[in-house]
Amino acid sequence: MLRVAIDGPGGTGKSTIAKAVAERLGLEYIDTGAMYRSIALKSIRLSVPVDDEPKVIEMLADTVIDFNDNKVYLDGEDVSGQIRTNEISMAASTISKLGPVRAKVDEVSKRLAATKDVVMEGRDIGTAVIPDAEVKIFMTAAPEIRAKRRYEQLVAAGKPANLEEIKEDIEKRDYQDSHREINPLKQADDAVYMDTSDMSIDENIDAVCAVIADKTGRDV
Ligand code: DC
């Protein structure tokens, strides 16, 4: 079994790297943040406040989330494109504080990791979702660099973007994600720390593959 857990704050390039590594090694790529984002999208669509736990629980009872073939499905609808906005980033961070929301995403994530070899990325994969993962990486980068990367991602996707706003949101989200009560963003004791500030995408992919080779003895 090979389960690669990649955790770290937003905008570190985790998704790009995790996806590329999964492809190179023939593993399944699972983006757990996309599932939190989908739940946030549904709450916005239904005007359910993201911090109103009883109302969110009610909504969750009637919500099916799945991740398959690099796409996230909300009640059977592919919402992969709609969840990549600044508004959804913040809403996902806030709604992910709620225990029932975390339990729902955990259940799907754990089921996926139990049946397939995966590269799974998020905030709490190495600490809570797959604590016994064969490979754990904690990926980070300087906040200014992360803001710039997110800005470039949004511009490339033809979405509205403001660098200053993105920077503020990143700081706010970092704080929220690392200070929440349940399974906050935190490096697992046995995770390899990787600062990607000065790495190109290819260097970053190679660095992750080198850790996998080192931890598993595989030739990657
Ligand atoms: O990785 P992302 O930016 O798509 O994640 C969106 C939000 O979802 C993030 O700010 C916090 C939450 N999240 C989480 O709490 N746990 C995870 N494993 C993944 C994401």
Residues whose N, C-alpha, C, O or C-beta is under 5 A from the ligand:
A	BS01	DC	G10 T32 G33 A34 Y36 S89 A92 S93 S96 E121 G122 R123 D124 I125 R173 D177
